[in-house]
């Protein structure tokens, strides 16, 4: 119950901050991963070309996703 209330308050603060930054003309699509909510798309700020490049590197050097499996949580390429 308390955890859900905290998550809800955090989400409201996050969304209000984003809206305010847009209204002030300060919003930028890049989002630092350590400050992002688990539901946010942190890779959108990289741009499609860079995102595709990262995915290609991942497929080339880690086709079975070993590094993703060894690192629990966080954002995965």
Residue frames relative to the residue before (quaternion, step in Angstrom):
aa qw qx qy qz dx dy dz
X 1.0000 0.0000 0.0000 0.0000 0.00 0.00 0.00
X 0.6910 0.4483 -0.2695 0.4989 3.59 0.86 -0.96
X 0.6338 0.5370 -0.3264 0.4509 3.58 0.99 -0.84
X 0.6620 0.4986 -0.3021 0.4711 3.59 0.92 -0.86
X 0.6350 0.5197 -0.3253 0.4699 3.59 1.02 -0.78
X 0.6577 0.5020 -0.3078 0.4697 3.59 0.99 -0.80
X 0.6420 0.5146 -0.3169 0.4718 3.58 0.99 -0.84
X 0.6552 0.5180 -0.3027 0.4592 3.55 0.95 -0.90
X 0.6601 0.4964 -0.3060 0.4736 3.58 0.93 -0.88
X 0.6460 0.5231 -0.3116 0.4604 3.58 0.99 -0.83
X 0.6590 0.5042 -0.3024 0.4692 3.58 0.97 -0.86
X 0.6397 0.5162 -0.3283 0.4654 3.59 0.98 -0.79
X 0.6482 0.5130 -0.3081 0.4709 3.57 0.96 -0.89
X 0.6519 0.5246 -0.3079 0.4528 3.57 0.91 -0.92
X 0.7082 0.4611 -0.2669 0.4632 3.59 0.78 -1.01
X 0.6355 0.5091 -0.3303 0.4773 3.59 1.04 -0.69
X 0.6354 0.5304 -0.3229 0.4591 3.58 1.03 -0.78
X 0.6474 0.5105 -0.3126 0.4718 3.57 0.98 -0.84
X 0.6601 0.5027 -0.3098 0.4644 3.59 0.89 -0.90
X 0.6578 0.5073 -0.3084 0.4635 3.58 0.94 -0.87
X 0.6484 0.5091 -0.3267 0.4623 3.60 0.95 -0.81
X 0.6290 0.5166 -0.3328 0.4761 3.60 1.07 -0.68
X 0.6563 0.5140 -0.3090 0.4577 3.58 0.92 -0.90
X 0.7185 0.4343 -0.2438 0.4854 3.58 1.03 -0.75
X 0.4732 -0.6897 0.4288 0.3414 3.58 1.28 -0.06
X 0.5423 0.6399 -0.3781 0.3918 3.57 1.20 0.48
X 0.4733 0.7041 -0.4279 0.3116 3.57 1.26 -0.14
X 0.0365 -0.7626 0.6457 0.0124 3.54 -1.13 0.76
X 0.5183 -0.6824 0.4171 0.3029 3.58 -0.91 0.86
X 0.5802 0.5746 -0.3906 0.4250 3.62 1.15 -0.45
X 0.0468 -0.7922 0.6085 0.0031 3.55 -0.95 0.89
X 0.4106 -0.7020 0.5293 0.2419 3.56 -0.70 1.09
X 0.5143 -0.7027 0.3985 0.2880 3.56 -0.67 1.12
X 0.6589 0.5239 -0.3256 0.4304 3.60 0.96 -0.75
X 0.7143 0.4274 -0.2522 0.4934 3.60 1.18 -0.45
X 0.5735 0.6311 -0.3631 0.3755 3.58 1.25 -0.17
X 0.4720 -0.6207 0.5485 0.3019 3.49 -1.28 0.50
X 0.6139 -0.5915 0.3728 0.3665 3.60 -1.06 0.68
X 0.6757 0.4896 -0.2956 0.4651 3.61 1.17 -0.41
X 0.5906 0.5931 -0.3669 0.4058 3.59 1.23 -0.16
X 0.4384 -0.6823 0.5263 0.2556 3.55 -1.21 0.61
X 0.1627 -0.8332 0.5225 0.0788 3.57 0.09 1.28
X 0.6632 0.5256 -0.3090 0.4340 3.59 1.12 -0.53
X 0.4717 0.6787 -0.4456 0.3440 3.61 1.20 -0.19
X 0.6611 0.5284 -0.3006 0.4396 3.57 1.06 -0.72
X 0.5667 0.6035 -0.3823 0.4105 3.59 1.23 -0.23
X 0.4315 -0.6697 0.4816 0.3653 3.57 1.17 -0.57
X 0.6166 -0.5983 0.3723 0.3510 3.55 -1.08 0.77
X 0.6487 0.5339 -0.3302 0.4304 3.60 0.90 -0.86
X 0.6918 0.4606 -0.2787 0.4813 3.60 0.88 -0.91
X 0.6216 0.5403 -0.3339 0.4584 3.56 1.03 -0.78
X 0.6571 0.4976 -0.3039 0.4777 3.60 0.94 -0.89
X 0.6326 0.5336 -0.3210 0.4604 3.58 1.03 -0.81
X 0.6596 0.5034 -0.3045 0.4678 3.60 0.93 -0.87
X 0.6463 0.5123 -0.3161 0.4689 3.57 0.99 -0.82
X 0.6385 0.5281 -0.3196 0.4597 3.58 1.05 -0.78
X 0.6391 0.5142 -0.3135 0.4784 3.57 1.01 -0.85
X 0.6452 0.5215 -0.3195 0.4578 3.55 0.93 -0.89
X 0.6787 0.4899 -0.2962 0.4601 3.60 0.86 -0.91
X 0.6573 0.5208 -0.3089 0.4486 3.58 1.03 -0.77
X 0.8133 0.3132 -0.1305 0.4727 3.57 0.74 -1.08
X 0.7869 0.1451 -0.0868 0.5934 3.59 1.21 -0.34
X 0.0165 -0.8652 0.5011 0.0067 3.61 0.70 1.06
X 0.7099 0.4366 -0.2635 0.4857 3.59 1.15 -0.50
X 0.4791 -0.7150 0.4083 0.3041 3.59 1.28 0.10
X 0.1958 0.8191 -0.5171 0.1524 3.57 1.16 0.59
X 0.6924 0.4846 -0.2986 0.4433 3.60 0.81 -0.95
X 0.6278 0.5203 -0.3385 0.4697 3.59 1.07 -0.62
X 0.6731 0.4964 -0.2946 0.4624 3.56 1.00 -0.80
X 0.6664 0.5115 -0.3037 0.4494 3.58 1.07 -0.72
X 0.7177 0.3844 -0.2251 0.5352 3.59 1.19 -0.51
X 0.1857 -0.8061 0.5495 0.1174 3.61 -0.14 1.18
X 0.8020 0.2756 -0.2141 0.4848 3.55 -1.18 0.59
X 0.7008 0.4934 -0.3503 0.3777 3.50 -1.33 -0.38
X 0.6212 -0.5439 0.4231 0.3732 3.53 -1.36 0.00
X 0.2027 -0.7910 0.5709 0.0856 3.54 -0.92 0.93
X 0.4706 -0.6247 0.5396 0.3115 3.55 -1.13 0.75
